[in-house]
Amino acid sequence: MKNHSKADSRHGRVIDFHTHFHLQWHELTGKARHHSNRADPLGAALRWLVWRQFEALRYRYIISRKSLLEAPAERIISRIIRSLAPEAGFNLIARMDKAGVSHAVVLALPPVVSNESVLEECGGSDRLIPFISPRCDLPPEPQIERLLVAGGRGIKLHPVVQNLRVDGDYVTRVAQMAAGRKLPLVIHAGGSGRLFGMAGDHRTEPFEFARLASRVPEASIVVSHAGLWEYPEIIEAICPYRNLFLDISLQSPEAIRFIADRIPLNRILLGSDSPVGNVAIILEHIALAGLSKNESSAICWENAAMLLGLS
């Protein structure tokens, strides 16, 4: 590893629990509108004008769940997401080195990110930890068995893109498999289908995570992004359930402090949503949230290492 001194001096070892590469959003054309593998000049311009401003504002949201501004903001974010060029594992490792990140969880999401590409690229580095994702038009059990044998070390589901209910039968079966193998299950939370060119009425509901946690209490379930701008509702719903964890990708210092004041520290994980989000910014936000060195170490390393079985 190299160039780790900056992050190591502030946080110690660092695990990014939410990253991607090989994003191929045009593969959603059978389900979603407006996705294409052609260059999108408007999306690139929005990335420079809007997303950079969002980063400068330290991921502070001006929208809330089902507010009037949510729909137009999601359409803008959708164009920005789709403008990102597909990346390979070495791009992610370069960002990790720059920010001082020792390990990263890499999430598959067929057809946007294939299981095969994640397993192949992670297989060449002990720093990249592959999480696989079953196709939801097929029974999950045989797929998950095969993909875990091939090297998967956790499971990812995206209820919005994959058209699933968090508390539905399919996700419950996946959670039971994850629990039986003592592997973490990562589930997207926050925003509507508009973020991905889909209908705005399709979204996760905070109470669904609570129902899933109560149905499969032995499963370790990670709620992605802490729900984005829905984090107050997510926190209220999941707080009593010790098997529900949060990654704080795309959250501001104030949101991280809000979460840390309400959820036990051992249930909070660092995440970036790279390449959409920036892990260096999240590391700064953890420092700005006023957490102690021990609290920061728990979020940046210890909690994730426990879920992943790292020493």
C-alpha contacts under 8 A as a table, 3 or more apart, distances in Angstrom:
res1	aa1	res2	aa2	distance
1	M	4	H	7.17
1	M	97	D	7.02
1	M	102	S	7.32
2	K	97	D	5.88
2	K	100	G	7.65
3	N	6	K	7.41
3	N	97	D	5.62
3	N	98	K	6.01
3	N	99	A	7.62
3	N	100	G	6.09
4	H	7	A	5.84
4	H	8	D	5.81
4	H	97	D	6.38
4	H	98	K	7.25
4	H	99	A	6.84
4	H	100	G	3.79
4	H	101	V	6.92
4	H	102	S	7.92
5	S	8	D	5.04
5	S	9	S	5.92
5	S	100	G	6.66
6	K	9	S	5.60
6	K	10	R	6.86
6	K	99	A	7.38
6	K	100	G	6.52
7	A	10	R	5.37
7	A	11	H	5.75
7	A	12	G	6.71
7	A	13	R	7.81
7	A	14	V	7.76
7	A	99	A	6.33
7	A	100	G	4.91
7	A	101	V	7.35
7	A	283	L	7.78
8	D	11	H	5.35
8	D	12	G	4.16
8	D	13	R	5.93
8	D	14	V	7.74
8	D	100	G	6.55
9	S	12	G	6.12
10	R	293	K	7.73
11	H	14	V	7.11
11	H	293	K	6.92
11	H	296	S	6.10
11	H	297	S	5.56
11	H	300	C	6.82
12	G	297	S	6.34
12	G	300	C	7.85
12	G	301	W	7.69
13	R	101	V	7.12
13	R	102	S	6.43
13	R	297	S	7.52
13	R	300	C	6.96
13	R	301	W	5.74
14	V	100	G	7.21
14	V	101	V	4.93
14	V	102	S	5.52
14	V	103	H	6.72
14	V	300	C	4.91
14	V	301	W	5.00
15	I	101	V	6.12
15	I	102	S	6.08
15	I	103	H	4.79
15	I	104	A	5.49
15	I	105	V	7.67
15	I	270	L	6.88
15	I	271	G	7.91
15	I	300	C	5.88
15	I	301	W	5.45
15	I	304	A	6.69
15	I	305	A	7.68
16	D	19	T	7.02
16	D	101	V	6.95
16	D	103	H	6.36
16	D	104	A	4.58
16	D	105	V	6.23
16	D	270	L	5.63
16	D	271	G	4.82
16	D	272	S	6.46
16	D	279	V	7.40
16	D	300	C	7.54
17	F	104	A	5.82
17	F	105	V	4.83
17	F	106	V	7.71
17	F	247	D	6.97
17	F	269	L	6.77
17	F	270	L	6.03
17	F	271	G	4.70
17	F	272	S	7.44
17	F	304	A	7.09
18	H	104	A	7.14
18	H	105	V	5.68
18	H	106	V	6.50
18	H	107	L	6.90
18	H	224	S	7.78
18	H	247	D	7.45
18	H	249	S	7.31
18	H	270	L	7.91
18	H	271	G	4.67
18	H	272	S	5.67
18	H	273	D	5.03
18	H	274	S	7.09
19	T	104	A	6.72
19	T	105	V	6.01
19	T	106	V	4.92
19	T	107	L	6.18
19	T	271	G	7.37
19	T	272	S	6.43
19	T	273	D	4.82
19	T	274	S	4.72
19	T	275	P	7.00
20	H	23	L	7.07
20	H	106	V	5.28
20	H	107	L	5.57
20	H	108	A	7.27
20	H	113	V	7.83
20	H	273	D	6.85
20	H	274	S	5.93
20	H	275	P	6.61
21	F	86	P	6.58
21	F	87	E	5.15
21	F	88	A	5.72
21	F	89	G	6.65
21	F	92	L	7.33
21	F	106	V	7.49
21	F	113	V	7.19
21	F	118	V	7.78
21	F	274	S	7.96
21	F	275	P	7.28
22	H	86	P	4.72
22	H	87	E	5.01
22	H	88	A	5.93
22	H	112	V	7.79
22	H	113	V	5.79
22	H	114	S	7.97
22	H	117	S	7.44
23	L	84	L	8.00
23	L	85	A	7.61
23	L	86	P	5.13
23	L	87	E	7.12
23	L	112	V	5.54
23	L	113	V	5.36
24	Q	27	E	5.86
24	Q	37	N	7.65
24	Q	86	P	6.54
24	Q	111	P	7.56
24	Q	112	V	4.68
24	Q	113	V	6.36
25	W	28	L	5.78
25	W	35	H	6.31
25	W	36	S	7.26
25	W	37	N	7.49
25	W	82	R	6.20
25	W	112	V	5.33
26	H	29	T	5.72
26	H	35	H	4.77
26	H	36	S	4.47
26	H	37	N	5.11
26	H	112	V	7.68
27	E	30	G	7.51
27	E	35	H	7.78
27	E	36	S	7.99
27	E	111	P	5.95
27	E	112	V	5.92
28	L	31	K	5.52
28	L	32	A	5.65
28	L	35	H	6.78
28	L	111	P	6.91
28	L	112	V	6.88
29	T	32	A	5.21
29	T	33	R	6.45
29	T	34	H	7.59
29	T	35	H	5.79
29	T	36	S	7.34
31	K	198	M	7.30
32	A	35	H	6.79
32	A	196	F	7.05
32	A	197	G	5.02
32	A	198	M	4.95
33	R	197	G	4.97
33	R	198	M	6.32
34	H	197	G	6.27
35	H	82	R	7.23
35	H	197	G	7.05
36	S	39	A	7.93
39	A	83	S	6.98
40	D	43	G	5.26
40	D	44	A	6.35
40	D	79	R	7.99
40	D	82	R	7.86
40	D	83	S	5.84
41	P	44	A	5.12
41	P	45	A	6.17
41	P	83	S	7.88
42	L	45	A	5.03
42	L	46	L	6.10
42	L	79	R	7.53
43	G	46	L	5.06
43	G	47	R	6.12
43	G	79	R	4.74
43	G	80	I	4.78
43	G	81	I	7.77
43	G	82	R	7.02
43	G	83	S	5.04
44	A	47	R	5.03
44	A	48	W	6.50
44	A	80	I	6.57
44	A	83	S	5.53
44	A	84	L	7.73
45	A	48	W	5.24
45	A	49	L	6.07
46	L	49	L	5.01
46	L	50	V	5.16
46	L	51	W	6.69
46	L	76	I	7.39
46	L	79	R	7.56
46	L	80	I	6.10
47	R	50	V	5.69
47	R	51	W	4.84
47	R	52	R	6.65
47	R	80	I	5.25
47	R	83	S	7.72
48	W	51	W	6.02
48	W	52	R	5.53
49	L	52	R	5.94
49	L	53	Q	6.47
50	V	53	Q	5.17
50	V	54	F	6.24
51	W	54	F	4.86
51	W	55	E	6.20
51	W	80	I	7.65
52	R	55	E	4.99
52	R	56	A	6.12
53	Q	56	A	4.85
53	Q	57	L	6.12
54	F	57	L	5.02
54	F	58	R	6.39
54	F	59	Y	5.47
54	F	60	R	7.01
55	E	58	R	4.92
55	E	59	Y	5.55
55	E	281	I	7.71
56	A	59	Y	7.61
57	L	60	R	5.77
58	R	251	Q	7.80
58	R	252	S	5.46
58	R	253	P	7.41
58	R	281	I	7.48
58	R	285	H	7.48
59	Y	250	L	5.91
59	Y	251	Q	5.57
59	Y	252	S	4.88
60	R	251	Q	7.17
60	R	252	S	5.45
61	Y	64	S	7.55
61	Y	229	W	6.26
63	I	67	S	6.52
63	I	69	L	5.87
63	I	70	E	5.71
63	I	73	A	7.80
63	I	229	W	6.78
64	S	67	S	5.45
64	S	69	L	7.86
64	S	70	E	6.65
64	S	229	W	5.62
64	S	230	E	6.41
65	R	70	E	6.97
65	R	191	G	7.40
65	R	229	W	6.69
65	R	230	E	5.58
66	K	70	E	6.04
66	K	71	A	7.93
67	S	70	E	5.32
67	S	71	A	7.94
68	L	71	A	6.86
69	L	72	P	5.84
69	L	73	A	6.11
70	E	73	A	5.22
70	E	74	E	6.02
71	A	74	E	5.20
71	A	75	R	6.36
71	A	194	R	7.14
71	A	200	G	7.49
72	P	75	R	5.16
72	P	76	I	6.40
73	A	76	I	5.19
73	A	77	I	6.22
74	E	77	I	4.98
74	E	78	S	5.99
74	E	191	G	7.57
74	E	192	S	7.76
74	E	194	R	5.78
74	E	195	L	5.02
75	R	78	S	5.01
75	R	79	R	6.48
75	R	194	R	5.99
75	R	195	L	6.14
75	R	197	G	7.68
76	I	79	R	5.29
76	I	80	I	6.42
77	I	80	I	4.97
77	I	81	I	6.10
77	I	195	L	6.30
78	S	81	I	5.15
78	S	82	R	6.20
78	S	194	R	7.00
78	S	195	L	4.63
78	S	196	F	5.73
78	S	197	G	6.70
79	R	82	R	5.21
79	R	83	S	6.23
80	I	83	S	5.18
80	I	84	L	6.95
81	I	84	L	5.74
81	I	276	V	6.76
84	L	275	P	7.89
84	L	276	V	7.79
87	E	91	N	6.19
87	E	92	L	7.74
88	A	91	N	5.57
88	A	92	L	6.98
88	A	121	E	7.69
89	G	92	L	5.23
89	G	93	I	6.27
89	G	121	E	5.88
89	G	122	C	7.29
90	F	93	I	4.97
90	F	94	A	6.08
91	N	94	A	5.17
91	N	95	R	6.53
92	L	95	R	5.21
92	L	96	M	6.21
92	L	274	S	7.78
92	L	275	P	7.79
93	I	96	M	4.86
93	I	97	D	6.08
94	A	97	D	5.16
94	A	98	K	6.25
95	R	98	K	5.09
95	R	99	A	6.25
96	M	99	A	5.27
96	M	100	G	5.80
96	M	101	V	4.65
96	M	102	S	6.92
96	M	103	H	7.82
96	M	104	A	7.98
96	M	279	V	7.94
97	D	100	G	5.10
97	D	101	V	6.11
97	D	102	S	7.64
98	K	101	V	7.84
99	A	279	V	6.92
99	A	280	A	5.37
101	V	104	A	7.46
102	S	127	R	6.42
103	H	127	R	4.51
103	H	128	L	5.87
103	H	129	I	7.34
104	A	127	R	6.39
104	A	128	L	5.15
104	A	129	I	6.03
105	V	128	L	6.05
105	V	129	I	4.65
105	V	130	P	6.04
105	V	131	F	6.86
106	V	118	V	6.95
106	V	122	C	7.84
106	V	128	L	6.53
106	V	129	I	5.82
106	V	130	P	5.03
106	V	131	F	5.99
107	L	113	V	7.89
107	L	118	V	7.39
107	L	130	P	6.33
107	L	131	F	4.96
107	L	132	I	6.53
107	L	133	S	7.82
107	L	155	I	7.97
107	L	156	K	6.31
108	A	112	V	7.96
108	A	113	V	5.08
108	A	114	S	5.80
108	A	115	N	5.34
108	A	118	V	6.18
108	A	130	P	7.58
108	A	131	F	6.06
108	A	132	I	5.19
108	A	133	S	5.63
108	A	156	K	6.75
109	L	112	V	5.56
109	L	113	V	4.68
109	L	114	S	6.11
109	L	115	N	7.15
109	L	132	I	7.51
109	L	133	S	5.70
109	L	156	K	7.22
109	L	157	L	7.31
109	L	158	H	7.37
110	P	113	V	5.09
110	P	114	S	4.81
110	P	115	N	6.75
110	P	133	S	6.86
110	P	134	P	7.53
110	P	135	R	6.60
111	P	114	S	5.74
113	V	117	S	7.30
113	V	118	V	7.45
114	S	117	S	5.45
114	S	118	V	6.53
115	N	118	V	5.25
115	N	119	L	6.08
115	N	132	I	5.65
115	N	133	S	6.71
115	N	147	L	7.75
116	E	119	L	5.21
116	E	120	E	5.98
117	S	120	E	5.17
117	S	121	E	6.15
118	V	121	E	5.46
118	V	122	C	5.93
118	V	130	P	6.14
118	V	131	F	7.86
118	V	132	I	7.80
119	L	122	C	5.29
119	L	123	G	5.83
119	L	130	P	5.97
119	L	132	I	7.96
119	L	150	A	7.39
119	L	151	G	6.51
119	L	152	G	6.92
120	E	123	G	5.20
120	E	124	G	7.10
121	E	124	G	5.66
121	E	125	S	7.43
122	C	125	S	5.45
122	C	126	D	7.32
122	C	127	R	7.85
122	C	128	L	5.05
122	C	129	I	6.24
122	C	130	P	6.00
123	G	126	D	7.33
123	G	128	L	7.84
123	G	151	G	7.63
125	S	128	L	5.69
126	D	129	I	7.26
129	I	152	G	7.85
129	I	153	R	6.67
130	P	151	G	7.33
130	P	152	G	5.34
130	P	153	R	5.83
130	P	154	G	6.94
131	F	152	G	5.39
131	F	153	R	5.58
131	F	154	G	4.44
131	F	155	I	4.91
131	F	156	K	6.07
132	I	144	I	7.61
132	I	147	L	6.64
132	I	148	L	7.63
132	I	152	G	5.64
132	I	153	R	7.59
132	I	154	G	6.37
132	I	155	I	4.96
132	I	156	K	5.94
133	S	144	I	7.55
133	S	155	I	5.64
133	S	156	K	4.99
133	S	157	L	6.06
134	P	138	L	7.86
134	P	140	P	5.83
134	P	143	Q	5.98
134	P	144	I	6.31
134	P	157	L	7.78
135	R	138	L	5.90
135	R	140	P	7.24
135	R	143	Q	7.88
135	R	162	Q	7.98
136	C	139	P	6.98
136	C	140	P	6.95
136	C	162	Q	6.64
136	C	170	Y	7.71
139	P	142	P	6.81
139	P	143	Q	7.27
140	P	143	Q	5.42
140	P	144	I	6.00
140	P	170	Y	7.49
140	P	173	R	7.49
140	P	174	V	6.54
141	E	144	I	5.30
141	E	145	E	6.13
141	E	173	R	7.90
141	E	174	V	7.39
141	E	177	M	7.36
142	P	145	E	5.18
142	P	146	R	6.23
143	Q	146	R	5.27
143	Q	147	L	6.15
144	I	147	L	5.09
144	I	148	L	5.94
145	E	148	L	5.34
145	E	149	V	6.27
146	R	149	V	5.24
146	R	150	A	6.30
147	L	150	A	4.88
147	L	151	G	6.51
147	L	152	G	5.75
148	L	151	G	5.16
148	L	152	G	4.26
148	L	153	R	6.57
148	L	154	G	7.96
149	V	152	G	6.95
152	G	155	I	7.59
153	R	183	L	6.75
153	R	308	L	7.73
154	G	178	A	7.47
154	G	183	L	5.21
154	G	184	P	5.27
154	G	185	L	6.13
154	G	186	V	7.88
155	I	178	A	7.16
155	I	183	L	7.39
155	I	184	P	6.48
155	I	185	L	4.82
155	I	186	V	6.18
156	K	185	L	5.77
156	K	186	V	4.68
156	K	187	I	5.95
157	L	162	Q	7.57
157	L	171	V	7.93
157	L	185	L	7.61
157	L	186	V	6.25
157	L	187	I	4.91
157	L	188	H	6.63
158	H	161	V	5.62
158	H	162	Q	5.71
158	H	163	N	7.95
158	H	164	L	7.67
158	H	187	I	5.72
158	H	188	H	4.98
159	P	162	Q	5.08
159	P	163	N	5.30
159	P	164	L	4.38
159	P	165	R	6.08
159	P	166	V	6.46
159	P	187	I	7.28
159	P	188	H	6.62
159	P	203	R	7.62
159	P	204	T	6.92
160	V	163	N	5.20
160	V	164	L	6.58
160	V	188	H	7.76
160	V	192	S	7.13
160	V	193	G	5.93
160	V	202	H	6.32
160	V	203	R	5.65
160	V	204	T	6.90
161	V	193	G	7.20
161	V	196	F	7.17
163	N	202	H	7.83
164	L	168	G	7.09
164	L	170	Y	7.52
164	L	171	V	7.34
165	R	168	G	4.86
165	R	171	V	7.18
165	R	204	T	7.11
165	R	208	E	7.53
166	V	171	V	5.90
166	V	172	T	7.76
166	V	204	T	6.93
166	V	208	E	5.46
166	V	209	F	6.23
166	V	212	L	6.75
167	D	171	V	6.56
167	D	172	T	6.51
167	D	208	E	5.05
167	D	209	F	6.66
167	D	211	R	5.92
167	D	212	L	4.95
168	G	171	V	5.71
168	G	172	T	6.17
169	D	172	T	5.06
169	D	173	R	6.18
170	Y	173	R	5.24
170	Y	174	V	6.40
171	V	174	V	5.02
171	V	175	A	6.07
172	T	175	A	5.00
172	T	176	Q	6.16
172	T	212	L	6.62
172	T	215	R	7.60
172	T	216	V	7.24
173	R	176	Q	5.08
173	R	177	M	6.35
174	V	177	M	5.10
174	V	178	A	6.22
175	A	178	A	5.01
175	A	179	A	6.07
175	A	185	L	6.69
175	A	216	V	6.73
175	A	219	A	6.09
175	A	221	I	7.83
176	Q	179	A	5.05
176	Q	180	G	6.09
176	Q	216	V	6.39
176	Q	219	A	6.80
177	M	180	G	5.11
177	M	181	R	6.40
178	A	181	R	5.31
178	A	182	K	5.90
178	A	183	L	4.96
178	A	184	P	6.34
178	A	185	L	6.33
178	A	219	A	6.44
178	A	220	S	7.89
179	A	182	K	4.84
179	A	183	L	6.23
179	A	184	P	7.66
179	A	216	V	7.74
179	A	218	E	5.70
179	A	219	A	4.29
179	A	220	S	6.91
180	G	183	L	7.86
180	G	219	A	7.97
182	K	219	A	7.35
182	K	220	S	7.78
183	L	219	A	7.88
183	L	220	S	7.17
183	L	307	L	7.32
183	L	308	L	7.34
184	P	219	A	7.23
184	P	220	S	5.10
184	P	221	I	5.95
184	P	222	V	7.08
184	P	307	L	6.37
184	P	308	L	7.38
185	L	219	A	7.59
185	L	220	S	6.28
185	L	221	I	4.84
185	L	222	V	6.04
186	V	221	I	5.87
186	V	222	V	4.59
186	V	223	V	6.22
186	V	224	S	6.62
187	I	221	I	7.21
187	I	222	V	6.12
187	I	223	V	5.35
187	I	224	S	5.83
188	H	223	V	6.13
188	H	224	S	4.74
188	H	225	H	7.36
188	H	227	G	7.72
189	A	204	T	6.05
189	A	223	V	6.10
189	A	224	S	5.45
189	A	225	H	6.64
189	A	226	A	6.91
189	A	227	G	4.58
189	A	228	L	7.21
190	G	203	R	7.30
190	G	204	T	6.63
190	G	225	H	7.34
190	G	226	A	7.68
190	G	227	G	4.07
190	G	228	L	5.10
190	G	229	W	6.88
190	G	230	E	5.90
190	G	231	Y	7.95
191	G	194	R	7.84
191	G	195	L	6.89
191	G	203	R	6.41
191	G	204	T	7.73
191	G	227	G	7.54
191	G	228	L	7.02
191	G	229	W	7.60
191	G	230	E	7.53
192	S	195	L	6.10
192	S	199	A	7.53
192	S	200	G	5.19
192	S	201	D	6.68
192	S	202	H	5.70
192	S	203	R	4.55
192	S	204	T	7.56
193	G	196	F	5.44
193	G	197	G	6.34
193	G	198	M	4.45
193	G	199	A	5.12
193	G	200	G	4.96
193	G	201	D	7.01
193	G	202	H	5.36
193	G	203	R	6.17
194	R	197	G	4.89
194	R	198	M	4.93
194	R	199	A	5.70
194	R	200	G	5.04
195	L	198	M	7.24
198	M	202	H	7.78
199	A	202	H	6.00
200	G	203	R	7.37
204	T	208	E	7.26
205	E	208	E	5.50
205	E	209	F	7.54
206	P	209	F	5.78
206	P	210	A	7.20
206	P	233	E	6.42
206	P	234	I	5.11
206	P	237	A	5.80
206	P	238	I	7.61
207	F	210	A	5.14
207	F	211	R	6.37
207	F	234	I	7.91
207	F	237	A	5.64
207	F	238	I	7.70
208	E	211	R	5.11
208	E	212	L	6.24
209	F	212	L	5.13
209	F	213	A	6.12
209	F	237	A	7.62
209	F	238	I	6.83
209	F	244	L	7.99
210	A	213	A	5.11
210	A	214	S	6.25
210	A	237	A	6.18
210	A	238	I	5.50
210	A	241	Y	7.01
211	R	214	S	5.20
211	R	215	R	6.18
212	L	215	R	5.08
212	L	216	V	6.14
213	A	216	V	5.33
213	A	217	P	5.29
213	A	219	A	7.31
213	A	221	I	7.54
213	A	241	Y	6.62
213	A	243	N	6.52
213	A	244	L	6.69
214	S	217	P	5.29
214	S	241	Y	7.54
216	V	219	A	5.66
217	P	220	S	7.97
217	P	243	N	6.35
218	E	243	N	7.04
219	A	243	N	6.35
220	S	243	N	5.02
220	S	244	L	6.29
220	S	245	F	7.32
220	S	307	L	7.69
221	I	243	N	6.18
221	I	244	L	5.01
221	I	245	F	5.97
222	V	244	L	5.92
222	V	245	F	4.51
222	V	246	L	5.34
222	V	247	D	6.74
223	V	226	A	5.80
223	V	227	G	7.08
223	V	244	L	6.97
223	V	245	F	5.95
223	V	246	L	4.83
223	V	247	D	6.39
224	S	227	G	6.33
224	S	246	L	6.15
224	S	247	D	5.31
224	S	248	I	7.36
224	S	249	S	7.44
225	H	228	L	5.18
225	H	246	L	6.98
225	H	247	D	5.30
225	H	248	I	5.03
225	H	249	S	4.71
225	H	250	L	6.32
225	H	251	Q	7.29
225	H	271	G	7.52
225	H	273	D	7.97
226	A	230	E	7.66
226	A	231	Y	5.38
226	A	234	I	6.87
226	A	235	I	7.82
226	A	246	L	5.21
226	A	247	D	5.72
226	A	248	I	5.50
226	A	249	S	7.39
226	A	251	Q	7.97
227	G	230	E	4.93
227	G	231	Y	4.79
227	G	234	I	6.14
228	L	231	Y	5.87
228	L	249	S	7.99
228	L	250	L	6.77
228	L	251	Q	6.94
229	W	232	P	7.83
230	E	233	E	5.57
230	E	234	I	6.21
231	Y	234	I	4.86
231	Y	235	I	5.89
231	Y	255	A	7.87
232	P	235	I	5.24
232	P	236	E	6.33
233	E	236	E	5.23
233	E	237	A	6.31
234	I	237	A	5.20
234	I	238	I	6.11
235	I	238	I	5.43
235	I	239	C	5.59
235	I	259	I	7.09
235	I	262	R	7.42
235	I	263	I	7.41
236	E	239	C	5.79
237	A	240	P	7.71
238	I	241	Y	5.62
238	I	244	L	6.61
239	C	242	R	7.63
239	C	262	R	7.31
239	C	263	I	6.05
241	Y	244	L	5.71
242	R	245	F	7.69
242	R	267	R	7.64
244	L	267	R	7.07
245	F	267	R	4.56
245	F	268	I	5.86
245	F	269	L	7.37
246	L	267	R	6.28
246	L	268	I	5.01
246	L	269	L	5.94
247	D	268	I	5.98
247	D	269	L	4.54
247	D	270	L	5.54
247	D	271	G	5.30
248	I	251	Q	5.66
248	I	256	I	7.00
248	I	268	I	7.23
248	I	269	L	6.35
248	I	270	L	5.66
248	I	271	G	5.57
248	I	272	S	7.48
249	S	270	L	6.72
249	S	271	G	4.44
249	S	272	S	4.38
249	S	273	D	5.87
249	S	277	G	7.16
249	S	282	I	6.94
250	L	272	S	6.46
250	L	273	D	7.30
250	L	277	G	6.23
250	L	282	I	7.26
251	Q	255	A	5.93
251	Q	256	I	6.47
251	Q	282	I	7.39
251	Q	285	H	7.97
252	S	255	A	5.11
252	S	256	I	6.19
252	S	282	I	7.84
252	S	285	H	6.18
253	P	256	I	5.10
253	P	257	R	6.20
253	P	285	H	4.60
253	P	286	I	6.27
253	P	287	A	7.99
253	P	288	L	5.72
253	P	289	A	4.61
254	E	257	R	5.11
254	E	258	F	6.09
254	E	289	A	6.26
255	A	258	F	4.87
255	A	259	I	6.07
256	I	259	I	5.09
256	I	260	A	6.03
256	I	285	H	7.66
256	I	286	I	6.98
256	I	289	A	6.28
257	R	260	A	5.04
257	R	261	D	6.10
257	R	289	A	5.26
257	R	290	G	7.32
257	R	291	L	7.74
258	F	261	D	5.31
258	F	262	R	6.66
259	I	262	R	5.33
259	I	263	I	5.83
260	A	263	I	5.43
260	A	264	P	6.69
260	A	265	L	6.10
260	A	268	I	7.68
261	D	264	P	7.76
263	I	267	R	6.92
263	I	268	I	7.63
264	P	267	R	5.78
264	P	268	I	7.44
265	L	268	I	5.51
265	L	295	E	6.78
265	L	298	A	6.94
265	L	299	I	6.95
266	N	298	A	6.56
266	N	299	I	7.26
266	N	303	N	5.61
267	R	303	N	6.80
268	I	298	A	7.96
268	I	299	I	5.56
268	I	303	N	7.04
269	L	298	A	7.97
269	L	299	I	4.83
269	L	300	C	6.40
269	L	301	W	7.90
269	L	303	N	6.41
269	L	304	A	6.20
270	L	282	I	7.58
270	L	299	I	5.68
270	L	300	C	5.27
270	L	301	W	7.95
271	G	279	V	7.10
271	G	282	I	7.58
272	S	275	P	7.97
272	S	276	V	7.86
272	S	277	G	5.14
272	S	278	N	5.64
272	S	279	V	4.78
272	S	282	I	6.59
273	D	276	V	5.66
273	D	277	G	4.95
273	D	278	N	7.37
273	D	279	V	7.97
274	S	277	G	4.70
274	S	278	N	5.90
274	S	279	V	7.01
275	P	278	N	6.83
278	N	281	I	5.42
278	N	282	I	6.67
279	V	282	I	5.05
279	V	283	L	6.20
280	A	283	L	5.13
280	A	284	E	6.33
281	I	284	E	5.07
281	I	285	H	6.18
282	I	285	H	4.87
282	I	286	I	6.22
283	L	286	I	5.21
283	L	287	A	6.50
284	E	287	A	5.12
284	E	288	L	6.18
285	H	288	L	4.89
285	H	289	A	5.99
286	I	289	A	5.16
286	I	290	G	7.42
286	I	291	L	6.97
286	I	296	S	6.77
287	A	290	G	6.15
287	A	291	L	6.59
287	A	296	S	7.52
288	L	291	L	7.73
291	L	295	E	5.77
291	L	296	S	6.03
292	S	295	E	5.05
292	S	296	S	6.10
293	K	296	S	5.13
293	K	297	S	6.08
294	N	297	S	5.02
294	N	298	A	6.23
295	E	298	A	5.14
295	E	299	I	6.45
296	S	299	I	5.22
296	S	300	C	5.99
297	S	300	C	5.13
297	S	301	W	5.68
297	S	302	E	6.42
298	A	301	W	5.57
298	A	302	E	4.56
298	A	303	N	5.52
299	I	302	E	6.60
299	I	303	N	6.05
299	I	304	A	7.54
300	C	303	N	7.50
300	C	304	A	7.46
301	W	304	A	5.60
301	W	305	A	5.87
302	E	305	A	5.06
302	E	306	M	6.14
303	N	306	M	5.24
303	N	307	L	6.52
304	A	307	L	5.15
304	A	308	L	6.07
305	A	308	L	5.07
305	A	309	G	5.72
305	A	310	L	4.73
305	A	311	S	6.78
306	M	309	G	5.23
306	M	310	L	6.41
306	M	311	S	7.99
307	L	310	L	7.94
